[in-house]
Amino acid sequence: MYLSFYELKDEPFRLTPDPRYLHMSEPHQAALTVLLEGILYRKGLVMITGPIGTGKTTLIHTALQLLTDFSKHRLPIRSALLFNPTLTRDEFLEMMLEEFEVPCTSTSKPRRLMALHQMLLETQRHGGTAVLFIDEAHLLSPELLEEIRLLGNADTHQEKLLQIALSGQPELVTMMNRRELSALQQRIAARSHLRPLSQAEVRAYVAERLHLAGLTGPSPFPVHTLDVVQRYSMGVPRLINLICDASLALGFRTQRRTIQPDVVEEVAVSLNLAEPAPVPEKKAPAVFAPGSDGAHKSIVDTLIETMRQHRATALE
């Protein structure tokens, strides 16, 4: 492997959703803030969208980690993650009970719903909340979306008992615009869209991942090479990882410590990536929930700042 050749301690471009490697670009920080605020404000339903490979799953795992750490010291938070939403209504409820670790031996749907509601109330009585993360939400059936709407009705007339975070590809927005889903659409308290990274953000993204992986010397990727990476990847983090990992592997095999554009181009051909025509960059700003509470606002800022400090320490 190329780690020792490039003086790295870890693989910098793994495709796994490791929160340590979430790059806090402008769209990712906005989306993370939407997630955390939606949960801590107990707004009920938030939605994150973005093209394939833009980091939605990593974002969810980061939010889960931050909320878990926060729960240990301050607010009790029970969380569940559903990463395969192609389920029936009964399977969906069963999965929720398992993920939330709610004991229920009955196969009766009313009894299962009662057990779930009891857990939500108990968590709320202790000052906490429960959050359900649903990844690949664009694959949800209309029946499950209706089930989610009904689950979202659980409240105490003052606050929502269950916070739901939907994450999916842009098709999720199209789904939500259907007339039959208007009731669910109206319940979305906040949303954010992950766009591909800009040229400058790609440079920062690669540099940060290399340093987190233990690089202390010069980067094997000169700026002009990273610009080629940006063109072939179109700024999509997953494609950036694929290109950079394969480029380092090829560089190691050919004993080149500096990755030049020709290496990236050879890798791009092997990955069947065509160089796209340049397109104007469009930013999709996040929509935040109105009426944010100052105390919770500081909590969200504190969570993100703590993560930044941990990153800075790791880079030293």
Phi and psi in degrees as GROMACS dihedral restraints (atoms count N, CA, C in turn):
[ dihedral_restraints ]
;  ai    aj    ak    al  type     phi  dphi    fc
    3     4     5     6     1   -89.3    20    10
    4     5     6     7     1     0.5    20    10
    6     7     8     9     1   -58.2    20    10
    7     8     9    10     1   -53.3    20    10
    9    10    11    12     1   -66.6    20    10
   10    11    12    13     1   -33.9    20    10
   12    13    14    15     1   -62.1    20    10
   13    14    15    16     1   -39.1    20    10
   15    16    17    18     1  -100.5    20    10
   16    17    18    19     1    11.4    20    10
   18    19    20    21     1    57.2    20    10
   19    20    21    22     1    51.0    20    10
   21    22    23    24     1  -112.8    20    10
   22    23    24    25     1   150.4    20    10
   24    25    26    27     1  -100.4    20    10
   25    26    27    28     1   -17.8    20    10
   27    28    29    30     1  -145.5    20    10
   28    29    30    31     1   160.2    20    10
   30    31    32    33     1   -73.9    20    10
   31    32    33    34     1   116.5    20    10
   33    34    35    36     1   -78.1    20    10
   34    35    36    37     1   -16.5    20    10
   36    37    38    39     1  -125.6    20    10
   37    38    39    40     1    39.2    20    10
   39    40    41    42     1   -62.8    20    10
   40    41    42    43     1   153.4    20    10
   42    43    44    45     1   -93.9    20    10
   43    44    45    46     1    -0.6    20    10
   45    46    47    48     1   -74.4    20    10
   46    47    48    49     1   149.2    20    10
   48    49    50    51     1   -79.5    20    10
   49    50    51    52     1    67.7    20    10
   51    52    53    54     1   -84.3    20    10
   52    53    54    55     1   117.5    20    10
   54    55    56    57     1   -57.7    20    10
   55    56    57    58     1   -26.4    20    10
   57    58    59    60     1   -60.5    20    10
   58    59    60    61     1   -27.5    20    10
   60    61    62    63     1  -103.3    20    10
   61    62    63    64     1    11.2    20    10
   63    64    65    66     1   -68.1    20    10
   64    65    66    67     1   118.6    20    10
   66    67    68    69     1   -85.0    20    10
   67    68    69    70     1   123.9    20    10
   69    70    71    72     1   -85.0    20    10
   70    71    72    73     1    65.7    20    10
   72    73    74    75     1   -71.0    20    10
   73    74    75    76     1   172.6    20    10
   75    76    77    78     1   -55.6    20    10
   76    77    78    79     1   -50.3    20    10
   78    79    80    81     1   -66.6    20    10
   79    80    81    82     1   -33.1    20    10
   81    82    83    84     1   -73.4    20    10
   82    83    84    85     1   -37.4    20    10
   84    85    86    87     1   -66.8    20    10
   85    86    87    88     1   -39.8    20    10
   87    88    89    90     1   -62.7    20    10
   88    89    90    91     1   -43.1    20    10
   90    91    92    93     1   -67.7    20    10
   91    92    93    94     1   -40.3    20    10
   93    94    95    96     1   -64.2    20    10
   94    95    96    97     1   -39.2    20    10
   96    97    98    99     1   -63.8    20    10
   97    98    99   100     1   -41.3    20    10
   99   100   101   102     1   -59.7    20    10
  100   101   102   103     1   -45.0    20    10
  102   103   104   105     1   -60.9    20    10
  103   104   105   106     1   -52.1    20    10
  105   106   107   108     1   -66.2    20    10
  106   107   108   109     1   -42.8    20    10
  108   109   110   111     1   -64.8    20    10
  109   110   111   112     1   -42.9    20    10
  111   112   113   114     1   -59.5    20    10
  112   113   114   115     1   -37.0    20    10
  114   115   116   117     1   -77.6    20    10
  115   116   117   118     1   -48.2    20    10
  117   118   119   120     1   -71.7    20    10
  118   119   120   121     1   -28.3    20    10
  120   121   122   123     1   -81.5    20    10
  121   122   123   124     1   -10.4    20    10
  123   124   125   126     1    58.4    20    10
  124   125   126   127     1    51.5    20    10
  126   127   128   129     1   -83.1    20    10
  127   128   129   130     1   -13.1    20    10
  129   130   131   132     1   102.6    20    10
  130   131   132   133     1   -68.4    20    10
  132   133   134   135     1  -135.4    20    10
  133   134   135   136     1   125.7    20    10
  135   136   137   138     1  -128.1    20    10
  136   137   138   139     1   158.5    20    10
  138   139   140   141     1  -138.7    20    10
  139   140   141   142     1   130.4    20    10
  141   142   143   144     1  -117.8    20    10
  142   143   144   145     1   128.6    20    10
  144   145   146   147     1  -126.2    20    10
  145   146   147   148     1   162.1    20    10
  147   148   149   150     1   173.4    20    10
  148   149   150   151     1   154.9    20    10
  150   151   152   153     1   -61.0    20    10
  151   152   153   154     1   166.5    20    10
  153   154   155   156     1   -56.6    20    10
  154   155   156   157     1   133.3    20    10
  156   157   158   159     1    83.8    20    10
  157   158   159   160     1     9.5    20    10
  159   160   161   162     1   -88.1    20    10
  160   161   162   163     1    -1.8    20    10
  162   163   164   165     1   105.2    20    10
  163   164   165   166     1    21.1    20    10
  165   166   167   168     1   -65.0    20    10
  166   167   168   169     1   -44.1    20    10
  168   169   170   171     1   -67.0    20    10
  169   170   171   172     1   -41.2    20    10
  171   172   173   174     1   -61.2    20    10
  172   173   174   175     1   -38.2    20    10
  174   175   176   177     1   -61.7    20    10
  175   176   177   178     1   -44.3    20    10
  177   178   179   180     1   -62.1    20    10
  178   179   180   181     1   -45.3    20    10
  180   181   182   183     1   -64.5    20    10
  181   182   183   184     1   -34.2    20    10
  183   184   185   186     1   -66.0    20    10
  184   185   186   187     1   -46.1    20    10
  186   187   188   189     1   -60.4    20    10
  187   188   189   190     1   -41.9    20    10
  189   190   191   192     1   -60.1    20    10
  190   191   192   193     1   -44.8    20    10
  192   193   194   195     1   -64.6    20    10
  193   194   195   196     1   -44.8    20    10
  195   196   197   198     1   -62.7    20    10
  196   197   198   199     1   -42.4    20    10
  198   199   200   201     1   -69.1    20    10
  199   200   201   202     1   -35.6    20    10
  201   202   203   204     1   -64.9    20    10
  202   203   204   205     1   -45.8    20    10
  204   205   206   207     1   -62.5    20    10
  205   206   207   208     1   -40.8    20    10
  207   208   209   210     1   -65.0    20    10
  208   209   210   211     1   -38.4    20    10
  210   211   212   213     1   -64.6    20    10
  211   212   213   214     1   -29.9    20    10
  213   214   215   216     1   -66.9    20    10
  214   215   216   217     1   -27.6    20    10
  216   217   218   219     1  -112.4    20    10
  217   218   219   220     1   -24.6    20    10
  219   220   221   222     1  -135.3    20    10
  220   221   222   223     1   -82.7    20    10
  222   223   224   225     1   -97.6    20    10
  223   224   225   226     1   122.6    20    10
  225   226   227   228     1   -64.4    20    10
  226   227   228   229     1   120.6    20    10
  228   229   230   231     1  -127.9    20    10
  229   230   231   232     1   125.0    20    10
  231   232   233   234     1  -103.9    20    10
  232   233   234   235     1   130.9    20    10
  234   235   236   237     1  -128.4    20    10
  235   236   237   238     1   152.7    20    10
  237   238   239   240     1  -141.4    20    10
  238   239   240   241     1   144.1    20    10
  240   241   242   243     1  -124.2    20    10
  241   242   243   244     1   123.4    20    10
  243   244   245   246     1  -111.4    20    10
  244   245   246   247     1   110.5    20    10
  246   247   248   249     1  -104.6    20    10
  247   248   249   250     1    -5.2    20    10
  249   250   251   252     1  -131.6    20    10
  250   251   252   253     1    91.0    20    10
  252   253   254   255     1   -85.1    20    10
  253   254   255   256     1    10.5    20    10
  255   256   257   258     1   -84.0    20    10
  256   257   258   259     1    70.1    20    10
  258   259   260   261     1  -126.8    20    10
  259   260   261   262     1   163.2    20    10
  261   262   263   264     1   -79.9    20    10
  262   263   264   265     1   172.5    20    10
  264   265   266   267     1   -61.8    20    10
  265   266   267   268     1   -43.2    20    10
  267   268   269   270     1   -66.3    20    10
  268   269   270   271     1   -41.4    20    10
  270   271   272   273     1   -65.0    20    10
  271   272   273   274     1   -37.5    20    10
  273   274   275   276     1   -61.4    20    10
  274   275   276   277     1   -46.2    20    10
  276   277   278   279     1   -66.1    20    10
  277   278   279   280     1   -40.3    20    10
  279   280   281   282     1   -62.0    20    10
  280   281   282   283     1   -43.1    20    10
  282   283   284   285     1   -63.6    20    10
  283   284   285   286     1   -39.9    20    10
  285   286   287   288     1   -61.0    20    10
  286   287   288   289     1   -45.2    20    10
  288   289   290   291     1   -61.4    20    10
  289   290   291   292     1   -40.6    20    10
  291   292   293   294     1   -67.2    20    10
  292   293   294   295     1   -45.3    20    10
  294   295   296   297     1   -65.9    20    10
  295   296   297   298     1   -37.9    20    10
  297   298   299   300     1   -83.4    20    10
  298   299   300   301     1    -2.6    20    10
  300   301   302   303     1    56.7    20    10
  301   302   303   304     1    46.9    20    10
  303   304   305   306     1   -94.3    20    10
  304   305   306   307     1   116.2    20    10
  306   307   308   309     1   -70.5    20    10
  307   308   309   310     1   123.0    20    10
  309   310   311   312     1  -159.6    20    10
  310   311   312   313     1   110.6    20    10
  312   313   314   315     1   -88.1    20    10
  313   314   315   316     1   -12.0    20    10
  315   316   317   318     1   -75.2    20    10
  316   317   318   319     1   146.6    20    10
  318   319   320   321     1   -98.9    20    10
  319   320   321   322     1     2.8    20    10
  321   322   323   324     1   -75.5    20    10
  322   323   324   325     1   127.8    20    10
  324   325   326   327     1   -61.7    20    10
  325   326   327   328     1   -45.1    20    10
  327   328   329   330     1   -57.3    20    10
  328   329   330   331     1   -40.8    20    10
  330   331   332   333     1   -69.2    20    10
  331   332   333   334     1   -37.1    20    10
  333   334   335   336     1   -65.0    20    10
  334   335   336   337     1   -41.9    20    10
  336   337   338   339     1   -64.9    20    10
  337   338   339   340     1   -37.5    20    10
  339   340   341   342     1   -64.4    20    10
  340   341   342   343     1   -41.3    20    10
  342   343   344   345     1   -64.1    20    10
  343   344   345   346     1   -41.7    20    10
  345   346   347   348     1   -64.7    20    10
  346   347   348   349     1   -45.3    20    10
  348   349   350   351     1   -64.0    20    10
  349   350   351   352     1   -37.4    20    10
  351   352   353   354     1   -62.7    20    10
  352   353   354   355     1   -41.1    20    10
  354   355   356   357     1   -63.0    20    10
  355   356   357   358     1   -42.1    20    10
  357   358   359   360     1   -62.7    20    10
  358   359   360   361     1   -42.9    20    10
  360   361   362   363     1   -65.6    20    10
  361   362   363   364     1   -42.2    20    10
  363   364   365   366     1   -63.8    20    10
  364   365   366   367     1   -41.2    20    10
  366   367   368   369     1   -63.3    20    10
  367   368   369   370     1   -41.7    20    10
  369   370   371   372     1   -65.9    20    10
  370   371   372   373     1   -37.4    20    10
  372   373   374   375     1   -63.0    20    10
  373   374   375   376     1   -29.6    20    10
  375   376   377   378     1   -89.2    20    10
  376   377   378   379     1    13.0    20    10
  378   379   380   381     1    82.4    20    10
  379   380   381   382     1     9.7    20    10
  381   382   383   384     1  -106.8    20    10
  382   383   384   385     1  -167.1    20    10
  384   385   386   387     1  -151.4    20    10
  385   386   387   388     1   167.2    20    10
  387   388   389   390     1  -120.5    20    10
  388   389   390   391     1   143.0    20    10
  390   391   392   393     1  -133.2    20    10
  391   392   393   394     1   134.6    20    10
  393   394   395   396     1  -112.0    20    10
  394   395   396   397     1   117.1    20    10
  396   397   398   399     1   -95.8    20    10
  397   398   399   400     1   129.2    20    10
  399   400   401   402     1  -120.8    20    10
  400   401   402   403     1   108.5    20    10
  402   403   404   405     1   -87.2    20    10
  403   404   405   406     1   159.7    20    10
  405   406   407   408     1    54.3    20    10
  406   407   408   409     1    40.5    20    10
  408   409   410   411     1   -66.0    20    10
  409   410   411   412     1   -17.8    20    10
  411   412   413   414     1   -67.2    20    10
  412   413   414   415     1   -12.2    20    10
  414   415   416   417     1   -91.0    20    10
  415   416   417   418     1    -1.8    20    10
  417   418   419   420     1   -64.7    20    10
  418   419   420   421     1   138.5    20    10
  420   421   422   423     1   -78.8    20    10
  421   422   423   424     1   159.2    20    10
  423   424   425   426     1   -56.2    20    10
  424   425   426   427     1   -34.2    20    10
  426   427   428   429     1   -65.4    20    10
  427   428   429   430     1   -42.2    20    10
  429   430   431   432     1   -70.2    20    10
  430   431   432   433     1   -35.6    20    10
  432   433   434   435     1   -62.4    20    10
  433   434   435   436     1   -36.9    20    10
  435   436   437   438     1   -67.9    20    10
  436   437   438   439     1   -38.2    20    10
  438   439   440   441     1   -62.5    20    10
  439   440   441   442     1   -40.1    20    10
  441   442   443   444     1   -64.2    20    10
  442   443   444   445     1   -41.1    20    10
  444   445   446   447     1   -60.1    20    10
  445   446   447   448     1   -43.2    20    10
  447   448   449   450     1   -67.4    20    10
  448   449   450   451     1   -40.0    20    10
  450   451   452   453     1   -63.8    20    10
  451   452   453   454     1   -34.3    20    10
  453   454   455   456     1   -67.7    20    10
  454   455   456   457     1   -11.4    20    10
  456   457   458   459     1   -76.9    20    10
  457   458   459   460     1   -11.3    20    10
  459   460   461   462     1   -66.8    20    10
  460   461   462   463     1   116.7    20    10
  462   463   464   465     1  -155.6    20    10
  463   464   465   466     1   176.9    20    10
  465   466   467   468     1  -111.5    20    10
  466   467   468   469     1    18.2    20    10
  468   469   470   471     1    71.4    20    10
  469   470   471   472     1    -2.7    20    10
  471   472   473   474     1  -122.0    20    10
  472   473   474   475     1   -34.1    20    10
  474   475   476   477     1  -153.3    20    10
  475   476   477   478     1   158.6    20    10
  477   478   479   480     1   -75.3    20    10
  478   479   480   481     1   137.0    20    10
  480   481   482   483     1   -84.2    20    10
  481   482   483   484     1   -30.9    20    10
  483   484   485   486     1  -122.0    20    10
  484   485   486   487     1   122.6    20    10
  486   487   488   489     1   -95.9    20    10
  487   488   489   490     1   134.9    20    10
  489   490   491   492     1  -124.2    20    10
  490   491   492   493     1   127.1    20    10
  492   493   494   495     1  -115.8    20    10
  493   494   495   496     1   114.4    20    10
  495   496   497   498     1   -96.3    20    10
  496   497   498   499     1   133.2    20    10
  498   499   500   501     1  -131.8    20    10
  499   500   501   502     1   126.3    20    10
  501   502   503   504     1  -164.5    20    10
  502   503   504   505     1   178.1    20    10
  504   505   506   507     1   -72.6    20    10
  505   506   507   508     1   167.4    20    10
  507   508   509   510     1   -55.3    20    10
  508   509   510   511     1   -21.0    20    10
  510   511   512   513     1   -59.9    20    10
  511   512   513   514     1   -23.6    20    10
  513   514   515   516     1   -61.0    20    10
  514   515   516   517     1   -36.7    20    10
  516   517   518   519     1   -64.6    20    10
  517   518   519   520     1   -43.7    20    10
  519   520   521   522     1   -60.8    20    10
  520   521   522   523     1   -42.5    20    10
  522   523   524   525     1   -58.9    20    10
  523   524   525   526     1   -46.3    20    10
  525   526   527   528     1   -66.0    20    10
  526   527   528   529     1   -20.9    20    10
  528   529   530   531     1   -82.7    20    10
  529   530   531   532     1    -2.5    20    10
  531   532   533   534     1   -67.1    20    10
  532   533   534   535     1   145.3    20    10
  534   535   536   537     1   -59.4    20    10
  535   536   537   538     1   -39.8    20    10
  537   538   539   540     1   -70.4    20    10
  538   539   540   541     1   -12.8    20    10
  540   541   542   543     1  -106.6    20    10
  541   542   543   544     1    14.7    20    10
  543   544   545   546     1   -61.1    20    10
  544   545   546   547     1   -34.0    20    10
  546   547   548   549     1   -64.6    20    10
  547   548   549   550     1   -38.4    20    10
  549   550   551   552     1   -73.8    20    10
  550   551   552   553     1   -41.1    20    10
  552   553   554   555     1   -54.7    20    10
  553   554   555   556     1   -41.9    20    10
  555   556   557   558     1   -68.5    20    10
  556   557   558   559     1   -15.7    20    10
  558   559   560   561     1   -89.2    20    10
  559   560   561   562     1    -6.6    20    10
  561   562   563   564     1   -72.5    20    10
  562   563   564   565     1   110.8    20    10
  564   565   566   567     1   -81.3    20    10
  565   566   567   568     1   -28.7    20    10
  567   568   569   570     1  -157.8    20    10
  568   569   570   571     1   151.3    20    10
  570   571   572   573     1  -148.8    20    10
  571   572   573   574     1   159.1    20    10
  573   574   575   576     1  -150.9    20    10
  574   575   576   577     1   150.0    20    10
  576   577   578   579     1  -121.6    20    10
  577   578   579   580     1   130.1    20    10
  579   580   581   582     1   -89.7    20    10
  580   581   582   583     1   117.0    20    10
  582   583   584   585     1   -95.8    20    10
  583   584   585   586     1   162.8    20    10
  585   586   587   588     1   -61.9    20    10
  586   587   588   589     1   160.1    20    10
  588   589   590   591     1   -79.0    20    10
  589   590   591   592     1   146.1    20    10
  591   592   593   594     1   -76.1    20    10
  592   593   594   595     1   175.1    20    10
  594   595   596   597     1   -59.0    20    10
  595   596   597   598     1   -47.0    20    10
  597   598   599   600     1   -64.9    20    10
  598   599   600   601     1   -37.6    20    10
  600   601   602   603     1   -69.0    20    10
  601   602   603   604     1   -33.4    20    10
  603   604   605   606     1   -64.4    20    10
  604   605   606   607     1   -42.9    20    10
  606   607   608   609     1   -59.9    20    10
  607   608   609   610     1   -46.2    20    10
  609   610   611   612     1   -66.6    20    10
  610   611   612   613     1   -37.8    20    10
  612   613   614   615     1   -61.1    20    10
  613   614   615   616     1   -50.1    20    10
  615   616   617   618     1   -65.9    20    10
  616   617   618   619     1   -43.1    20    10
  618   619   620   621     1   -60.8    20    10
  619   620   621   622     1   -43.5    20    10
  621   622   623   624     1   -65.5    20    10
  622   623   624   625     1   -43.5    20    10
  624   625   626   627     1   -64.5    20    10
  625   626   627   628     1   -38.0    20    10
  627   628   629   630     1   -64.6    20    10
  628   629   630   631     1   -42.7    20    10
  630   631   632   633     1   -67.9    20    10
  631   632   633   634     1   -39.4    20    10
  633   634   635   636     1   -64.3    20    10
  634   635   636   637     1   -26.6    20    10
  636   637   638   639     1   -85.4    20    10
  637   638   639   640     1     2.4    20    10
  639   640   641   642     1   105.7    20    10
  640   641   642   643     1     4.8    20    10
  642   643   644   645     1   -67.5    20    10
  643   644   645   646     1   129.2    20    10
  645   646   647   648     1  -116.7    20    10
  646   647   648   649     1   -19.4    20    10
  648   649   650   651     1   -96.3    20    10
  649   650   651   652     1  -161.5    20    10
  651   652   653   654     1   -63.8    20    10
  652   653   654   655     1   150.3    20    10
  654   655   656   657     1   -71.6    20    10
  655   656   657   658     1   140.3    20    10
  657   658   659   660     1   -71.9    20    10
  658   659   660   661     1    -8.8    20    10
  660   661   662   663     1  -109.0    20    10
  661   662   663   664     1   101.3    20    10
  663   664   665   666     1   -63.9    20    10
  664   665   666   667     1   162.2    20    10
  666   667   668   669     1   -57.9    20    10
  667   668   669   670     1   -43.3    20    10
  669   670   671   672     1   -65.9    20    10
  670   671   672   673     1   -27.8    20    10
  672   673   674   675     1   -72.7    20    10
  673   674   675   676     1   -39.8    20    10
  675   676   677   678     1   -64.3    20    10
  676   677   678   679     1   -30.5    20    10
  678   679   680   681     1   -66.1    20    10
  679   680   681   682     1   -33.3    20    10
  681   682   683   684     1   -70.8    20    10
  682   683   684   685     1   -39.7    20    10
  684   685   686   687     1   -57.8    20    10
  685   686   687   688     1   -42.6    20    10
  687   688   689   690     1   -63.3    20    10
  688   689   690   691     1   -39.7    20    10
  690   691   692   693     1   -66.0    20    10
  691   692   693   694     1   -45.5    20    10
  693   694   695   696     1   -74.1    20    10
  694   695   696   697     1   -32.6    20    10
  696   697   698   699     1   -84.5    20    10
  697   698   699   700     1   -16.4    20    10
  699   700   701   702     1    58.6    20    10
  700   701   702   703     1    23.0    20    10
  702   703   704   705     1    79.4    20    10
  703   704   705   706     1    10.4    20    10
  705   706   707   708     1   -86.0    20    10
  706   707   708   709     1   118.9    20    10
  708   709   710   711     1   -52.4    20    10
  709   710   711   712     1   -41.6    20    10
  711   712   713   714     1   -62.8    20    10
  712   713   714   715     1   -40.6    20    10
  714   715   716   717     1   -70.5    20    10
  715   716   717   718     1   -35.3    20    10
  717   718   719   720     1   -58.7    20    10
  718   719   720   721     1   -45.1    20    10
  720   721   722   723     1   -62.6    20    10
  721   722   723   724     1   -44.6    20    10
  723   724   725   726     1   -60.5    20    10
  724   725   726   727     1   -46.8    20    10
  726   727   728   729     1   -65.9    20    10
  727   728   729   730     1   -46.8    20    10
  729   730   731   732     1   -67.6    20    10
  730   731   732   733     1   -41.0    20    10
  732   733   734   735     1   -63.1    20    10
  733   734   735   736     1   -46.7    20    10
  735   736   737   738     1   -66.6    20    10
  736   737   738   739     1   -33.3    20    10
  738   739   740   741     1   -67.9    20    10
  739   740   741   742     1   -40.8    20    10
  741   742   743   744     1   -66.0    20    10
  742   743   744   745     1   -38.9    20    10
  744   745   746   747     1   -64.0    20    10
  745   746   747   748     1   -43.0    20    10
  747   748   749   750     1   -68.2    20    10
  748   749   750   751     1   -39.9    20    10
  750   751   752   753     1   -60.8    20    10
  751   752   753   754     1   -38.8    20    10
  753   754   755   756     1   -65.9    20    10
  754   755   756   757     1   -44.4    20    10
  756   757   758   759     1   -63.8    20    10
  757   758   759   760     1   -32.3    20    10
  759   760   761   762     1  -101.0    20    10
  760   761   762   763     1     7.8    20    10
  762   763   764   765     1    56.6    20    10
  763   764   765   766     1    47.0    20    10
  765   766   767   768     1  -112.8    20    10
  766   767   768   769     1   115.1    20    10
  768   769   770   771     1   -77.5    20    10
  769   770   771   772     1   -22.5    20    10
  771   772   773   774     1  -111.1    20    10
  772   773   774   775     1   125.4    20    10
  774   775   776   777     1   -86.6    20    10
  775   776   777   778     1   113.3    20    10
  777   778   779   780     1   -93.2    20    10
  778   779   780   781     1   164.1    20    10
  780   781   782   783     1   -54.2    20    10
  781   782   783   784     1   -32.4    20    10
  783   784   785   786     1   -64.4    20    10
  784   785   786   787     1   -30.5    20    10
  786   787   788   789     1   -66.7    20    10
  787   788   789   790     1   -46.1    20    10
  789   790   791   792     1   -61.8    20    10
  790   791   792   793     1   -40.7    20    10
  792   793   794   795     1   -65.3    20    10
  793   794   795   796     1   -39.6    20    10
  795   796   797   798     1   -64.3    20    10
  796   797   798   799     1   -41.6    20    10
  798   799   800   801     1   -64.2    20    10
  799   800   801   802     1   -42.9    20    10
  801   802   803   804     1   -60.5    20    10
  802   803   804   805     1   -39.2    20    10
  804   805   806   807     1   -64.4    20    10
  805   806   807   808     1   -43.7    20    10
  807   808   809   810     1   -65.4    20    10
  808   809   810   811     1   -28.5    20    10
  810   811   812   813     1   -90.0    20    10
  811   812   813   814     1     2.2    20    10
  813   814   815   816     1    61.8    20    10
  814   815   816   817     1    40.9    20    10
  816   817   818   819     1  -103.3    20    10
  817   818   819   820     1   117.7    20    10
  819   820   821   822     1   -87.6    20    10
  820   821   822   823     1   139.7    20    10
  822   823   824   825     1   -69.1    20    10
  823   824   825   826     1   120.6    20    10
  825   826   827   828     1   -79.8    20    10
  826   827   828   829     1   160.6    20    10
  828   829   830   831     1   -73.4    20    10
  829   830   831   832     1   141.7    20    10
  831   832   833   834     1   -62.4    20    10
  832   833   834   835     1   137.7    20    10
  834   835   836   837     1  -125.4    20    10
  835   836   837   838     1   148.5    20    10
  837   838   839   840     1   -64.0    20    10
  838   839   840   841     1   138.1    20    10
  840   841   842   843     1   -80.5    20    10
  841   842   843   844     1   131.4    20    10
  843   844   845   846     1  -116.4    20    10
  844   845   846   847     1   134.4    20    10
  846   847   848   849     1  -100.7    20    10
  847   848   849   850     1   136.0    20    10
  849   850   851   852     1  -111.7    20    10
  850   851   852   853     1   101.2    20    10
  852   853   854   855     1   -67.9    20    10
  853   854   855   856     1   150.4    20    10
  855   856   857   858     1   -73.1    20    10
  856   857   858   859     1   152.1    20    10
  858   859   860   861     1  -107.8    20    10
  859   860   861   862     1   115.9    20    10
  861   862   863   864     1   -94.7    20    10
  862   863   864   865     1   156.6    20    10
  864   865   866   867     1   -70.8    20    10
  865   866   867   868     1   134.6    20    10
  867   868   869   870     1   -74.6    20    10
  868   869   870   871     1   162.8    20    10
  870   871   872   873     1    71.4    20    10
  871   872   873   874     1    35.4    20    10
  873   874   875   876     1   -68.4    20    10
  874   875   876   877     1   140.5    20    10
  876   877   878   879     1   -85.4    20    10
  877   878   879   880     1   133.9    20    10
  879   880   881   882     1   -60.8    20    10
  880   881   882   883     1   -38.7    20    10
  882   883   884   885     1   -64.7    20    10
  883   884   885   886     1   -45.7    20    10
  885   886   887   888     1   -68.8    20    10
  886   887   888   889     1   -33.0    20    10
  888   889   890   891     1   -58.0    20    10
  889   890   891   892     1   -43.9    20    10
  891   892   893   894     1   -67.4    20    10
  892   893   894   895     1   -31.7    20    10
  894   895   896   897     1   -64.4    20    10
  895   896   897   898     1   -45.4    20    10
  897   898   899   900     1   -61.7    20    10
  898   899   900   901     1   -46.3    20    10
  900   901   902   903     1   -60.0    20    10
  901   902   903   904     1   -40.1    20    10
  903   904   905   906     1   -64.4    20    10
  904   905   906   907     1   -42.9    20    10
  906   907   908   909     1   -59.5    20    10
  907   908   909   910     1   -47.5    20    10
  909   910   911   912     1   -68.4    20    10
  910   911   912   913     1   -40.0    20    10
  912   913   914   915     1   -65.1    20    10
  913   914   915   916     1   -38.9    20    10
  915   916   917   918     1   -61.1    20    10
  916   917   918   919     1   -42.1    20    10
  918   919   920   921     1   -63.1    20    10
  919   920   921   922     1   -41.0    20    10
  921   922   923   924     1   -61.6    20    10
  922   923   924   925     1   -41.3    20    10
  924   925   926   927     1   -64.8    20    10
  925   926   927   928     1   -40.3    20    10
  927   928   929   930     1   -62.6    20    10
  928   929   930   931     1   -38.8    20    10
  930   931   932   933     1   -63.5    20    10
  931   932   933   934     1   -45.2    20    10
  933   934   935   936     1   -61.4    20    10
  934   935   936   937     1   -40.0    20    10
  936   937   938   939     1   -63.9    20    10
  937   938   939   940     1   -41.1    20    10
  939   940   941   942     1   -65.7    20    10
  940   941   942   943     1   -29.8    20    10
  942   943   944   945     1   -80.3    20    10
  943   944   945   946     1   -15.1    20    10
